[in-house]
Amino acid sequence: MQLTEELQHLRRELEDLKLKETNLEIRTDIRLDAIEQRIEALFAAVNQLAEEQAQPLAPKVAKPSAMPGPNEPQAEPVADFFSESQTQRQDAWQRRADIQPIEHTKPARAEIAATPVAAKAQTASESSAAKPFASRSTDSKSSAAQRVSPQTQEGRGQQTPNWGRKFDQAVAAFFAAMLSPLLGLFAQAKDFYQHYQAKGQGPVFMMTLAGIIAMTLGFGYLLQYSMNHWLSDTGKALTGFVCANGILALGAFIRKRQRAMADFGSGLVGLGLIINYLCAYFVGPYFELVPDGVSYLLLLLITVAGYSLALKLEARVISIVALLGGSLAPLMLLSGSQAPLMYLPFLLLIGGCSLLLSHKIRWPVLLETTAILHIACIESLSFFVELPLQGQGIMGVLALISLHGLFYGYGLGSLWLFGREGLSHRLLALPAALLAFLVYSLSQFSPHAGELLLANAAVLIGLSLWLKQDKQLQTLLWLATGACLGFAALSLLSGELLGLVLLLEALLLMWLGCREQQASLRIEAITLLALGLVINLLALGDMINEAPALLSLPLLAWGLSTLTLFGFNQLLGKQPELSRWEQQLLQLGRELANVLLVSLALVSAWLISESYFLVIIPGLSLTLLLLARRQQLRVSEALAWTLLLPLAAQVIFAAVDAHSLSFRAQPLYAQIARVELFLCLLLAWYAYRRFHPKGELRRLAWYTRLACLVLLPLLWLPKIVLRFEDWLAPALWLSCFVSLVLARKFRQPILKRETDVLLVLAIAQTAFACLAGQWPGLIALLLGSIYSGLLLWCYPSLPRLWQGPCRLGWQLSPFYGALLLAVVSHSLEVLFSHTLALSSVVLSGYFFILLSRKPLKALRPGYPFAFASFFIALLLPWITWLDSLQYLQLDVLTRPSEPWLMALAQACNLALLALFIRKRPLAMRRYRQQLPTNMVFIAWHALLLLAYLPLAYQMPTGFDATLSTVLMVSHGCWLMFLSLRPGCQIMLKLAAGLFAISCLKVLLLDMAAADLLQKIIVFMLIGALLLGVAYFYQKSRARLSQ
């Protein structure tokens, strides 16, 4: 009862441990170890009770009980055990360990797991070890590491990586990639040596191998030399056979009776087989005791016997020896043989035995070794027979059947026997190598290799239809079928049809691979597709270089290639699951299909017309854009833009050939190309917005459209400049109106800037044309007047979208009115005068009215320009005078001057400026900081100076210089009196400057050309004038100071 209660208590503790897996990993391990120790103690107590019940009469011997006595401390509950300190837990551990029997040994964990309670404890410990807590701190990790048991530390020490083993693995992987099937032989030899080395028999193995080699050589020399005088050739051979079979029997006996010497016995059996092969050689070609057929039969019997012993004794070494001897020994018969082709059926029989034996002993390495060895033997046979086989009769047929038998036996047989548990890369390497060898050997041995490959393809198709249940094997058969068909096409068909056949085969393989969900079939289909495309492309290049024709076979093949590639992409794109490389190949195939489609269309159009074949480029670009949107193809999208480069090149070359940029001077195909290129660039953005809104190059389309919109108003200007220069002003107005409409429609800032620039250029060109007297300038003036008048009248009521592009025109409309008045006044003026006097008065009056009245809204931003225009209008008479003196080279203004008319105009201008200063209009008050009143006074006096100087120089010679100097001095004196007014001190500086100019003028200019009388008059007048002014100025100043 006490034991039962203890077991129940332990079960409850284990259940609590499952519910409380929140402690650290090391603590959980400590608890489980403690519980395991207590379970062991309980088992010891149960065993002791069972022994006592089994021997009731035997005296009871006091043994240390696993249960605590009444005076010993009781077992603490689990919760108390975990709540105590580390020192207390170690003491409790030691007490529990002390109460166990001395002779008790810890049972294995597997034995403890036999009970339900122990199984639960082991499961809990494993789960706790498999789920380490991530919340442990660094300190807890270090402390836990100190509490790890020695067993745990030892187990962790065993997990230390073995760098030597890793190096061996890396070397093995490298040789596996380089040597492939041969690696199996190397690995087997290495395993043999490691096997004996692990058993401590490495030296024995090496000595046994060396002994076998020595005995073989000894027997060879013995049969050849030693017994020439004692035995005949037949006796020598029989003696050799008897000795060989005796050694063979001895080895079989030792292996069967003494297991410890099994390896040595296998070596003796191998030695016996080798000596048998050697004796068969001496019987056949050396002593010529038997014909070649009997020699082959004898070698075959020895090989079969070796395989039988290998199967019976389960010795792989014997099978290798039998294989090597049976395959290589007949090579010694080929040099003088009358029927060397018998070697191939012989190899086929040996291969069949190897296939059966490898299946029986479950050793695929034997079959791999057989295949590699037989491939080398068949290649060696080519040195003894003339290839290809012709006129060999039944032996040639047997040779070809043997070649096929090697492929079907080794390749398909290995897949059938060893591939049911799963296909590995090593297992697949053998059929692939044999298939390649079959194709190569048929091309060597038979002139009808293509027909034979077609027959093999038919056989493989039948096998694949028969083996429907085995999907993996069926897939490999389809792959082999495709390879046979492809190489048969290479052998049977011409270059023009070969590409089409390969494409058809690729399409069929892709359909089959997609239906069967086999990636290997799809890989082969892709390979054949690439090969077919390259062949068709080369054929098309040859056709174009030699004799281009529209309906030629290479061009039709290219079209079929394009259709095949599209179908290929459709099949592959419908697959639900594709690997990453297949997705990349699908994307590449779609891009390539689009490229082929475009190139096919261009070549076809070129064959139709060499001059107009680029006309189809806009349609091709749109097609590529649609295909790019459907499948998100970046290369196709870029190709759609690249196709526009030939159009641009055609336009450039046509202009160079015609030596003119004129549209009419170009040939028709160049004109069509120019129009198409411009429309494509202009409408590309709309095509993107309609068909491909998420294209990568849609921003490029937006910029090209904007560039075309900028160029659209300028298209006719180059021709106008070159051929119709007089009509440039109306053309500029037309361009301005077109740009205005475009700026309103598309609302782009650059179009608005273009409108402003064209407006300024149109106004300037209109002014020059009117000034030059060109009557198209009047048309331009009328157009500008209508435009400016409409803007001045209805600009505030225009919609907001129209106001932005028309803003500059609205601001310039007042100034355009001045241009209109200037042109009208000048046109009237030339009827009776040759000056700009009337134009000056009209313009100055116009700007005086604009600046004096309540300013227009359109004029407010242009007040500084209005002030500048007002002063320029005041200076027009003086400019006319300078032109009359030919100081200015203005052909329009160079006329004989009329001084009194100019004086009248200048007087009017001075009066207008004085009135403007006196009235101080709103514009002048608003801009008083930029245009102070003193500066206006200085401008008025400067204008006065420029007015009387030309009049003075219109006097007769001799008095003009004197009069001008006197007037300047008088003007300076007047300025001195004006400086006495408050706030006019600046006039004093102006007077000083005027006196200085007068002095320099007299000293440098007048004195050189004046006579004595003129000098006397000038100096006396100037002196009297200055003295009088000085007197009155001083008097006035004194009176003002009082």
Backbone hydrogen bonds, N-H to C=O, Kabsch-Sander energy under -0.5 kcal/mol:
donor,donor_aa,acceptor,acceptor_aa,energy
5,E,1,M,-2.5
6,E,2,Q,-2.0
7,L,3,L,-2.4
8,Q,4,T,-2.4
9,H,5,E,-2.4
10,L,6,E,-2.2
11,R,7,L,-2.2
12,R,8,Q,-2.1
13,E,9,H,-1.9
14,L,10,L,-2.3
15,E,11,R,-2.2
16,D,12,R,-2.2
17,L,13,E,-2.0
18,K,14,L,-1.6
19,L,15,E,-1.5
20,K,16,D,-1.4
21,E,18,K,-0.6
22,T,20,K,-1.8
23,N,20,K,-0.6
28,T,24,L,-1.8
29,D,25,E,-2.1
30,I,26,I,-2.2
31,R,27,R,-2.4
32,L,28,T,-2.4
33,D,29,D,-2.4
34,A,30,I,-2.1
35,I,31,R,-2.4
36,E,32,L,-2.5
37,Q,33,D,-2.2
38,R,34,A,-1.9
39,I,35,I,-2.4
40,E,36,E,-2.4
41,A,37,Q,-2.1
42,L,38,R,-2.1
43,F,39,I,-2.4
44,A,40,E,-2.2
45,A,41,A,-2.0
46,V,42,L,-2.7
47,N,43,F,-2.5
48,Q,44,A,-1.9
49,L,45,A,-2.2
50,A,46,V,-2.1
51,E,47,N,-2.0
52,E,48,Q,-2.0
53,Q,49,L,-2.3
54,A,50,A,-1.9
55,Q,51,E,-1.3
62,A,60,K,-0.5
72,E,69,G,-0.5
81,F,77,P,-2.3
82,F,78,V,-2.1
83,S,79,A,-1.2
84,E,80,D,-1.1
89,R,85,S,-2.0
90,Q,86,Q,-2.1
91,D,87,T,-2.0
92,A,88,Q,-2.7
93,W,89,R,-2.3
94,Q,90,Q,-2.1
95,R,91,D,-2.4
96,R,92,A,-2.5
97,A,93,W,-2.0
98,D,94,Q,-1.7
99,I,95,R,-1.4
100,Q,97,A,-0.8
104,H,101,P,-0.7
112,I,108,A,-1.8
113,A,109,R,-2.2
114,A,111,E,-1.2
115,T,112,I,-1.2
119,A,115,T,-2.4
120,K,116,P,-2.4
121,A,117,V,-2.1
122,Q,118,A,-2.8
123,T,119,A,-2.6
124,A,120,K,-2.4
125,S,121,A,-2.3
126,E,122,Q,-2.4
127,S,123,T,-2.6
128,S,124,A,-2.3
129,A,125,S,-1.9
130,A,126,E,-2.0
131,K,127,S,-1.0
136,R,133,F,-0.9
141,K,137,S,-1.8
142,S,138,T,-2.2
143,S,139,D,-2.7
144,A,140,S,-2.5
145,A,141,K,-2.1
146,Q,142,S,-1.2
147,R,143,S,-1.0
148,V,145,A,-0.6
153,Q,149,S,-2.1
154,E,150,P,-2.5
155,G,151,Q,-2.4
156,R,152,T,-2.5
157,G,153,Q,-2.1
158,Q,154,E,-1.4
159,Q,155,G,-0.7
159,Q,156,R,-0.8
160,T,157,G,-1.1
163,W,161,P,-0.9
166,K,162,N,-2.0
167,F,163,W,-2.1
168,D,164,G,-2.1
169,Q,165,R,-2.3
170,A,166,K,-2.2
171,V,167,F,-2.4
172,A,168,D,-2.5
173,A,169,Q,-2.4
174,F,170,A,-2.0
175,F,171,V,-2.3
176,A,172,A,-1.9
177,A,173,A,-1.8
178,M,174,F,-1.7
179,L,175,F,-3.1
180,S,175,F,-0.6
180,S,176,A,-1.1
182,L,179,L,-1.8
183,L,180,S,-1.8
184,G,181,P,-1.3
185,L,181,P,-0.5
185,L,182,L,-0.5
186,F,182,L,-1.8
187,A,183,L,-3.2
188,Q,184,G,-2.2
189,A,185,L,-2.5
190,K,186,F,-2.4
191,D,187,A,-2.6
192,F,188,Q,-2.5
193,Y,189,A,-2.3
194,Q,190,K,-2.9
195,H,191,D,-2.7
196,Y,192,F,-2.3
197,Q,193,Y,-2.7
198,A,194,Q,-2.6
199,K,195,H,-1.3
200,G,197,Q,-1.0
201,Q,196,Y,-3.5
205,F,201,Q,-2.5
206,M,202,G,-2.1
207,M,203,P,-2.6
208,T,204,V,-2.6
209,L,205,F,-2.4
210,A,206,M,-2.4
211,G,207,M,-2.3
212,I,208,T,-2.3
213,I,209,L,-2.0
214,A,210,A,-2.3
215,M,211,G,-2.7
216,T,212,I,-2.3
217,L,213,I,-2.3
218,G,214,A,-2.4
219,F,215,M,-2.6
220,G,216,T,-2.1
221,Y,217,L,-2.6
222,L,218,G,-2.5
223,L,219,F,-2.7
224,Q,220,G,-1.5
225,Y,221,Y,-3.0
226,S,221,Y,-1.2
227,M,222,L,-1.2
228,N,225,Y,-1.2
231,L,227,M,-1.8
236,K,232,S,-2.7
237,A,233,D,-2.2
238,L,234,T,-2.7
239,T,235,G,-2.8
240,G,236,K,-2.4
241,F,237,A,-2.6
242,V,238,L,-2.7
243,C,239,T,-2.7
244,A,240,G,-2.7
245,N,241,F,-2.8
246,G,242,V,-2.2
247,I,243,C,-2.7
248,L,244,A,-2.3
249,A,245,N,-2.7
250,L,246,G,-2.8
251,G,247,I,-2.4
252,A,248,L,-2.2
253,F,249,A,-2.5
254,I,250,L,-2.6
255,R,251,G,-2.3
256,K,252,A,-1.9
257,R,253,F,-2.8
258,Q,254,I,-2.2
259,R,257,R,-0.7
261,M,258,Q,-1.0
262,A,259,R,-1.6
265,G,261,M,-2.4
266,S,262,A,-2.2
267,G,263,D,-1.8
268,L,264,F,-1.9
269,V,265,G,-2.2
270,G,266,S,-2.4
271,L,267,G,-2.2
272,G,268,L,-2.4
273,L,269,V,-2.1
274,I,270,G,-2.3
275,I,271,L,-2.4
276,N,272,G,-2.0
277,Y,273,L,-2.4
278,L,274,I,-2.2
279,C,275,I,-2.6
280,A,276,N,-2.4
281,Y,277,Y,-1.8
282,F,278,L,-2.0
283,V,279,C,-2.4
284,G,280,A,-2.0
286,Y,281,Y,-1.8
287,F,282,F,-2.5
288,E,284,G,-1.8
289,L,283,V,-2.6
290,V,283,V,-1.0
295,S,291,P,-1.9
296,Y,292,D,-2.6
297,L,293,G,-2.1
298,L,294,V,-2.8
299,L,295,S,-2.6
300,L,296,Y,-2.4
301,L,297,L,-2.4
302,I,298,L,-2.2
303,T,299,L,-2.4
304,V,300,L,-2.7
305,A,301,L,-2.6
306,G,302,I,-2.4
307,Y,303,T,-2.6
308,S,304,V,-2.5
309,L,305,A,-2.5
310,A,306,G,-2.4
311,L,307,Y,-2.3
312,K,308,S,-2.7
313,L,309,L,-3.2
314,E,310,A,-0.9
315,A,310,A,-1.4
316,R,314,E,-0.5
319,S,315,A,-1.0
320,I,316,R,-1.9
321,V,317,V,-2.2
322,A,318,I,-2.6
323,L,319,S,-2.3
324,L,320,I,-2.6
325,G,321,V,-2.6
326,G,322,A,-2.7
327,S,323,L,-2.1
328,L,324,L,-2.3
329,A,325,G,-2.1
331,L,328,L,-1.1
332,M,329,A,-1.7
333,L,330,P,-1.8
334,L,330,P,-0.5
334,L,331,L,-0.9
337,S,334,L,-0.5
342,M,339,A,-1.6
343,Y,340,P,-1.7
344,L,341,L,-1.2
346,F,342,M,-1.8
347,L,343,Y,-2.3
348,L,344,L,-2.1
349,L,345,P,-2.3
350,I,346,F,-2.3
351,G,347,L,-2.6
352,G,348,L,-2.2
353,C,349,L,-2.1
354,S,350,I,-2.5
355,L,351,G,-2.4
356,L,352,G,-2.3
357,L,353,C,-2.7
358,S,354,S,-2.9
359,H,355,L,-1.6
360,K,356,L,-2.2
361,I,357,L,-2.7
363,W,358,S,-2.3
366,L,363,W,-1.2
367,L,363,W,-0.6
368,E,364,P,-2.2
369,T,365,V,-2.7
370,T,366,L,-2.3
371,A,367,L,-2.5
372,I,368,E,-2.4
373,L,369,T,-2.6
374,H,370,T,-2.6
375,I,371,A,-2.1
376,A,372,I,-1.9
377,C,373,L,-2.1
378,I,374,H,-2.6
379,E,375,I,-1.9
380,S,376,A,-1.8
381,L,377,C,-1.7
382,S,378,I,-0.9
383,F,380,S,-1.5
384,F,381,L,-2.0
385,V,381,L,-0.9
387,L,385,V,-0.5
389,L,445,F,-2.7
395,M,392,Q,-1.2
397,V,393,G,-1.6
398,L,394,I,-2.4
399,A,395,M,-2.2
400,L,396,G,-2.2
401,I,397,V,-2.6
402,S,398,L,-2.4
403,L,399,A,-2.2
404,H,400,L,-2.2
405,G,401,I,-2.6
406,L,402,S,-2.5
407,F,403,L,-1.6
408,Y,404,H,-2.8
409,G,405,G,-3.0
410,Y,406,L,-2.4
411,G,406,L,-0.7
411,G,407,F,-1.6
412,L,407,F,-1.1
413,G,408,Y,-1.1
414,S,410,Y,-1.5
415,L,411,G,-1.7
416,W,412,L,-2.4
417,L,413,G,-2.5
418,F,414,S,-2.8
419,G,415,L,-1.3
422,G,419,G,-0.8
428,L,424,S,-2.1
429,A,425,H,-1.3
430,L,426,R,-0.8
432,A,428,L,-1.6
433,A,429,A,-2.3
434,L,430,L,-2.4
435,L,431,P,-2.4
436,A,432,A,-2.2
437,F,433,A,-2.3
438,L,434,L,-2.4
439,V,435,L,-2.3
440,Y,436,A,-2.2
441,S,437,F,-3.2
442,L,438,L,-2.5
443,S,439,V,-1.6
444,Q,440,Y,-1.0
445,F,441,S,-3.1
446,S,442,L,-2.2
449,A,446,S,-0.6
452,L,448,H,-1.9
453,L,449,A,-2.4
454,L,450,G,-2.0
455,A,451,E,-2.2
456,N,452,L,-2.5
457,A,453,L,-2.4
458,A,454,L,-2.1
459,V,455,A,-2.3
460,L,456,N,-2.7
461,I,457,A,-2.2
462,G,458,A,-2.2
463,L,459,V,-2.5
464,S,460,L,-2.4
465,L,461,I,-2.1
466,W,462,G,-1.7
467,L,463,L,-2.5
468,K,466,W,-1.1
471,K,469,Q,-1.2
474,Q,470,D,-2.3
475,T,471,K,-2.3
476,L,472,Q,-2.0
477,L,473,L,-2.1
478,W,474,Q,-2.1
479,L,475,T,-2.1
480,A,476,L,-2.4
481,T,477,L,-2.3
482,G,478,W,-2.5
483,A,479,L,-2.2
484,C,480,A,-2.5
485,L,481,T,-2.7
486,G,482,G,-2.4
487,F,483,A,-2.5
488,A,484,C,-2.2
489,A,485,L,-2.3
490,L,486,G,-2.0
491,S,487,F,-1.5
492,L,488,A,-2.4
493,L,489,A,-2.2
498,L,494,S,-2.1
499,G,495,G,-0.9
501,V,497,L,-2.2
502,L,498,L,-2.6
503,L,499,G,-2.1
504,L,500,L,-2.4
505,E,501,V,-2.6
506,A,502,L,-2.6
507,L,503,L,-2.4
508,L,504,L,-2.3
509,L,505,E,-2.7
510,M,506,A,-2.4
511,W,507,L,-2.3
512,L,508,L,-2.5
513,G,509,L,-3.0
514,C,510,M,-2.5
515,R,511,W,-2.1
516,E,512,L,-2.6
517,Q,513,G,-0.6
518,Q,513,G,-2.2
519,A,517,Q,-0.5
522,R,518,Q,-1.3
523,I,519,A,-2.1
524,E,520,S,-2.1
525,A,521,L,-2.3
526,I,522,R,-2.3
527,T,523,I,-2.1
528,L,524,E,-2.5
529,L,525,A,-2.3
530,A,526,I,-2.3
531,L,527,T,-2.1
532,G,528,L,-2.7
533,L,529,L,-2.4
534,V,530,A,-2.0
535,I,531,L,-2.1
536,N,532,G,-2.4
537,L,533,L,-2.3
538,L,534,V,-2.3
539,A,535,I,-2.1
540,L,536,N,-2.1
541,G,537,L,-2.2
542,D,538,L,-2.0
543,M,539,A,-1.9
544,I,540,L,-2.3
545,N,541,G,-1.9
546,E,542,D,-1.7
547,A,543,M,-0.8
552,S,549,A,-0.9
556,L,552,S,-2.0
557,A,553,L,-2.8
558,W,554,P,-2.0
559,G,555,L,-2.2
560,L,556,L,-2.6
561,S,557,A,-2.3
562,T,558,W,-2.2
563,L,559,G,-2.3
564,T,560,L,-2.7
565,L,561,S,-2.4
566,F,562,T,-2.1
567,G,563,L,-2.5
568,F,564,T,-2.8
569,N,565,L,-2.3
570,Q,566,F,-2.1
571,L,567,G,-2.4
572,L,568,F,-2.4
573,G,569,N,-2.4
574,K,570,Q,-1.1
575,Q,572,L,-1.1
583,Q,579,S,-2.1
584,Q,580,R,-2.1
585,L,581,W,-2.4
586,L,582,E,-2.5
587,Q,583,Q,-2.3
588,L,584,Q,-2.4
589,G,585,L,-2.7
590,R,586,L,-2.2
591,E,587,Q,-2.1
592,L,588,L,-2.7
593,A,589,G,-2.4
594,N,590,R,-1.9
595,V,591,E,-2.1
596,L,592,L,-2.6
597,L,593,A,-2.3
598,V,594,N,-2.3
599,S,595,V,-2.7
600,L,596,L,-2.6
601,A,597,L,-2.2
602,L,598,V,-2.6
603,V,599,S,-2.6
604,S,600,L,-2.4
605,A,601,A,-2.5
606,W,602,L,-2.4
607,L,603,V,-2.2
608,I,604,S,-1.4
609,S,605,A,-2.8
613,F,609,S,-0.5
615,V,612,Y,-1.5
616,I,613,F,-0.9
617,I,614,L,-1.3
620,L,616,I,-2.1
621,S,617,I,-2.8
622,L,618,P,-2.2
623,T,619,G,-2.2
624,L,620,L,-2.6
625,L,621,S,-2.1
626,L,622,L,-2.0
627,L,623,T,-2.4
628,A,624,L,-2.6
629,R,625,L,-2.0
630,R,626,L,-2.0
631,Q,627,L,-1.7
632,Q,628,A,-1.4
633,L,628,A,-1.2
634,R,632,Q,-0.7
637,E,633,L,-1.3
638,A,634,R,-2.4
639,L,635,V,-2.4
640,A,636,S,-1.9
641,W,637,E,-1.0
642,T,638,A,-2.3
643,L,639,L,-2.0
644,L,641,W,-1.4
645,L,642,T,-1.7
647,L,643,L,-0.7
648,A,644,L,-2.1
649,A,645,L,-2.7
650,Q,646,P,-2.4
651,V,647,L,-2.1
652,I,648,A,-2.3
653,F,649,A,-2.7
654,A,650,Q,-2.1
655,A,651,V,-2.0
656,V,652,I,-2.1
657,D,653,F,-2.4
658,A,654,A,-2.4
659,H,655,A,-1.0
660,S,655,A,-1.4
666,Q,662,S,-0.6
666,Q,663,F,-0.8
671,Q,667,P,-2.1
672,I,668,L,-2.6
673,A,669,Y,-2.2
674,R,670,A,-2.4
675,V,671,Q,-2.3
676,E,672,I,-2.7
677,L,673,A,-2.6
678,F,674,R,-2.2
679,L,675,V,-2.5
680,C,676,E,-2.7
681,L,677,L,-2.2
682,L,678,F,-2.1
683,L,679,L,-2.8
684,A,680,C,-0.9
687,A,683,L,-1.9
688,Y,684,A,-2.3
689,R,685,W,-2.5
690,R,686,Y,-1.8
691,F,687,A,-3.1
692,H,687,A,-0.8
692,H,688,Y,-1.2
695,G,692,H,-1.5
698,R,695,G,-1.0
701,A,697,L,-1.8
702,W,698,R,-1.9
703,Y,699,R,-2.2
704,T,700,L,-2.4
705,R,701,A,-2.2
706,L,702,W,-2.1
707,A,703,Y,-2.6
708,C,704,T,-2.2
709,L,705,R,-2.4
710,V,706,L,-2.1
711,L,707,A,-2.0
712,L,708,C,-1.7
714,L,711,L,-1.3
715,L,712,L,-1.1
717,L,714,L,-0.5
720,I,716,W,-1.8
721,V,717,L,-2.6
722,L,718,P,-2.1
723,R,719,K,-2.5
724,F,719,K,-0.7
724,F,720,I,-1.4
727,W,724,F,-1.0
728,L,725,E,-1.6
731,A,727,W,-1.9
732,L,728,L,-2.5
733,W,729,A,-2.0
734,L,730,P,-2.3
735,S,731,A,-2.6
736,C,732,L,-2.4
737,F,733,W,-2.2
738,V,734,L,-2.4
739,S,735,S,-2.7
740,L,736,C,-2.1
741,V,737,F,-2.1
742,L,738,V,-2.4
743,A,739,S,-2.7
744,R,740,L,-2.1
745,K,741,V,-2.4
746,F,742,L,-2.9
747,R,743,A,-1.6
751,L,748,Q,-0.5
752,K,748,Q,-1.6
753,R,749,P,-2.4
754,E,750,I,-2.1
755,T,751,L,-2.2
756,D,752,K,-2.1
757,V,753,R,-2.5
758,L,754,E,-2.6
759,L,755,T,-2.1
760,V,756,D,-2.3
761,L,757,V,-2.5
762,A,758,L,-2.4
763,I,759,L,-2.3
764,A,760,V,-2.5
765,Q,761,L,-2.6
766,T,762,A,-2.1
767,A,763,I,-2.2
768,F,764,A,-2.2
769,A,765,Q,-2.4
770,C,766,T,-2.5
771,L,767,A,-2.3
772,A,768,F,-2.0
773,G,770,C,-0.9
774,Q,769,A,-2.6
775,W,773,G,-0.5
777,G,774,Q,-1.4
778,L,774,Q,-0.6
778,L,775,W,-1.0
779,I,775,W,-1.0
780,A,776,P,-2.1
781,L,777,G,-2.5
782,L,778,L,-2.4
783,L,779,I,-2.6
784,G,780,A,-2.6
785,S,781,L,-2.3
786,I,782,L,-2.4
787,Y,783,L,-2.3
788,S,784,G,-2.9
789,G,785,S,-2.6
790,L,786,I,-2.4
791,L,787,Y,-2.2
792,L,788,S,-2.7
793,W,789,G,-1.7
794,C,790,L,-2.9
795,Y,791,L,-1.8
798,L,795,Y,-1.7
802,W,799,P,-1.0
803,Q,799,P,-1.6
804,G,800,R,-1.1
806,C,802,W,-1.6
807,R,803,Q,-0.6
807,R,804,G,-1.0
810,W,806,C,-2.2
811,Q,807,R,-2.2
812,L,808,L,-2.0
813,S,809,G,-0.7
816,Y,812,L,-2.3
817,G,813,S,-1.5
818,A,814,P,-1.2
819,L,815,F,-1.9
820,L,816,Y,-2.2
821,L,817,G,-2.4
822,A,818,A,-2.6
823,V,819,L,-2.5
824,V,820,L,-2.2
825,S,821,L,-3.1
826,H,822,A,-2.4
827,S,823,V,-2.0
828,L,824,V,-1.9
829,E,825,S,-2.4
830,V,826,H,-2.1
831,L,828,L,-1.1
832,F,829,E,-1.3
833,S,829,E,-2.4
840,S,836,L,-2.4
841,V,837,A,-2.3
842,V,838,L,-2.7
843,L,839,S,-2.6
844,S,840,S,-2.7
845,G,841,V,-2.5
846,Y,842,V,-2.4
847,F,843,L,-2.6
848,F,844,S,-2.2
849,I,845,G,-2.3
850,L,846,Y,-2.1
851,L,847,F,-2.5
852,S,848,F,-1.7
853,R,849,I,-2.2
860,R,856,L,-1.1
862,G,859,L,-1.0
863,Y,860,R,-1.1
866,A,862,G,-1.9
867,F,863,Y,-2.6
868,A,864,P,-2.3
869,S,865,F,-2.2
870,F,866,A,-2.3
871,F,867,F,-2.1
872,I,868,A,-2.1
873,A,869,S,-2.3
874,L,870,F,-1.6
875,L,871,F,-1.2
876,L,872,I,-0.5
876,L,873,A,-0.8
879,I,875,L,-2.2
880,T,876,L,-2.1
881,W,877,P,-2.1
882,L,878,W,-2.3
883,D,879,I,-2.0
884,S,880,T,-2.0
885,L,881,W,-1.5
886,Q,883,D,-1.2
887,Y,882,L,-2.5
888,L,882,L,-0.7
890,L,888,L,-1.1
891,D,889,Q,-0.7
893,L,890,L,-0.5
894,T,890,L,-1.5
895,R,893,L,-1.2
902,M,898,E,-2.0
903,A,899,P,-2.8
904,L,900,W,-2.1
905,A,901,L,-2.1
906,Q,902,M,-2.7
907,A,903,A,-2.4
908,C,904,L,-2.2
909,N,905,A,-2.3
910,L,906,Q,-2.8
911,A,907,A,-2.5
912,L,908,C,-2.5
913,L,909,N,-2.5
914,A,910,L,-2.6
915,L,911,A,-2.6
916,F,912,L,-2.2
917,I,913,L,-2.1
918,R,914,A,-2.4
919,K,915,L,-2.6
920,R,916,F,-1.4
923,A,851,L,-0.8
925,R,921,P,-2.1
926,R,922,L,-2.5
927,Y,923,A,-1.8
928,R,925,R,-1.0
931,L,927,Y,-2.4
936,V,932,P,-1.3
937,F,933,T,-2.4
938,I,934,N,-2.7
939,A,935,M,-2.1
940,W,936,V,-2.4
941,H,937,F,-2.4
942,A,938,I,-2.5
943,L,939,A,-2.5
944,L,940,W,-2.2
945,L,941,H,-2.4
946,L,942,A,-2.3
947,A,943,L,-0.8
947,A,944,L,-0.5
948,Y,944,L,-2.2
949,L,945,L,-1.8
951,L,947,A,-0.9
952,A,948,Y,-2.5
953,Y,949,L,-1.9
954,Q,951,L,-1.1
955,M,952,A,-1.3
959,F,956,P,-1.8
960,D,956,P,-0.9
963,L,959,F,-2.7
964,S,960,D,-2.4
965,T,961,A,-2.1
966,V,962,T,-2.5
967,L,963,L,-2.5
968,M,964,S,-2.0
969,V,965,T,-2.4
970,S,966,V,-2.6
971,H,967,L,-2.5
972,G,968,M,-2.1
973,C,969,V,-2.3
974,W,970,S,-2.5
975,L,971,H,-1.9
976,M,972,G,-1.7
977,F,973,C,-1.9
978,L,974,W,-2.1
979,S,975,L,-1.4
980,L,977,F,-1.2
981,R,978,L,-1.4
984,C,981,R,-1.8
987,M,984,C,-1.9
988,L,985,Q,-0.9
989,K,985,Q,-0.9
990,L,986,I,-1.8
991,A,987,M,-2.7
992,A,988,L,-2.4
993,G,989,K,-2.2
994,L,990,L,-2.3
995,F,991,A,-2.9
996,A,992,A,-2.2
997,I,993,G,-2.2
998,S,994,L,-2.4
999,C,995,F,-2.5
1000,L,996,A,-2.4
1001,K,997,I,-2.5
1002,V,998,S,-2.5
1003,L,999,C,-2.6
1004,L,1000,L,-2.6
1005,L,1001,K,-2.1
1006,D,1001,K,-2.3
1007,M,1002,V,-2.3
1009,A,1005,L,-0.9
1009,A,1006,D,-0.6
1010,A,1006,D,-1.4
1015,K,1011,D,-2.0
1016,I,1012,L,-2.3
1017,I,1013,L,-2.5
1018,V,1014,Q,-2.6
1019,F,1015,K,-2.5
1020,M,1016,I,-2.4
1021,L,1017,I,-2.5
1022,I,1018,V,-2.7
1023,G,1019,F,-2.7
1024,A,1020,M,-2.7
1025,L,1021,L,-2.5
1026,L,1022,I,-2.6
1027,L,1023,G,-2.7
1028,G,1024,A,-2.5
1029,V,1025,L,-2.4
1030,A,1026,L,-2.6
1031,Y,1027,L,-2.3
1032,F,1028,G,-2.6
1033,Y,1029,V,-2.9
1034,Q,1030,A,-2.4
1035,K,1031,Y,-2.4
1036,S,1032,F,-2.6
1037,R,1033,Y,-2.2
1038,A,1034,Q,-2.2
1039,R,1035,K,-2.3
1040,L,1036,S,-2.2
1041,S,1037,R,-1.8
1042,Q,1038,A,-1.4
